[in-house]
Amino acid sequence: MTENIILDEKNEKTEPTVPAVETAVRASSARPAFGSRGGKSAGRGASAGRGGQGARKGGSSRGGRGAGFERVKPEFDNKLIQIRRVTRVIAGGRRFAFSVALVAGNRKGSVGVGIGKAADTAVAIEKATKNAKKNMIKVLLNSGMMIPHSVMAKESSATVMIMPAKGRGMVAGSSVRNVLELAGIKNVRAKILSGSKNKLNNARAAVKALSQLREKGTKMPS
C-alpha cells in the first residue's frame, strides 16, 4: 500500500508527456493570428471595393467617377422676359398653370421668341425654348456684327425702331435689349415708339424688325 501511494503522488507531479505538448502546439497554430492569411484576404476584399476602383482610375471613389466628365454647353442661350401664373376655369373648379416667354439665340445672328405653358415652370421653359427655336430667324449682319440700315416694325400695340450706331455700343432697353444681345448685334440703338409695356410684344416687334433687314440694292418682297 505504501508503494502504490508513492507512485500515485509521483504521477501527479510529473510533467505532461511529449504527445500532449505536440497536440497543444498544433491547436494554437490552427487559429488565424492577426496579419495572417485571413487578414490578407480581408485587405484584398477591401481594396477590391470602391477604394480600389478609385485607386485604379487615379483618384478617390468620388473623384474617379467624375473624372473626365465635362458639361456640354447648349447651342442657344436664353433669357426669360416674362413669367405669369394663369388660371383656367373648368367644371371642377380652377386649374393653375405657368406661362413663360423667353428669347433664345446663339449670339451669332440667330434669334427667336417663344412661349410655353405647363403646370411646372421647368416644363414651361422647355416648351418655350422649343417654340423659340421653331420661330428663329437669321439676322443679316455685316463684318462688324452691325445691322446695315434702320428698320421699324409693329406687333400688336408695340412699335420698335432699330438703328445702327457706330461707336455707341448698345443703347436699348426692356426686352428689345435681350433680343439684340442674344442676336449678337453690336453698336446699335433701339427705341420703343409706343407706350406699350408688354415685354412679349416688344420682343416680337424687335424680331419682326430684324427680319426686315436686306442687303444694299435689294427690295423687300411685297
C-alpha angles and dihedrals in degrees: 000000000000092000093052092051091051092051092050092052090050091051092053093052096045119108121248116278125253096258091055091053092050093052091050092051092050092051092051093048091051091064112088110244125211111283093019127124092294091055091048093051090049090051091050091050091051092049090050090061129077093305091056093049091049091049091053091052091049102256146045123306094266095040091047093055095049096040113121095011114132125183112240113236113232118247095232130040119217138197127198113234100172138012123179138172109232130191130215119195115221135170093271095048134274127341118203126210140162125247116203129190120189143164120233128191144145096228088240101091103293119108138154143170122227140175131205136181129199142136091258125054094223092054091045091053091049091051091047091051091052091048091050091051089049092053096040121136133199112237119217108235134169127232092280093054089252130132114251098226145356121285136184131193139174126217118181104310095340123095121187131185121196122192134177114249114186113213094004099099114211119335108178141109145201117022091329088075091054091053093050093046095050090046088056095236117159133194095021136140125206131187130190105219096187130067093238116131094188104122094197093055091045091052092047090049090052092051090047090051093049090051089061093064112121136176120259113284096019121113126220115252113258 
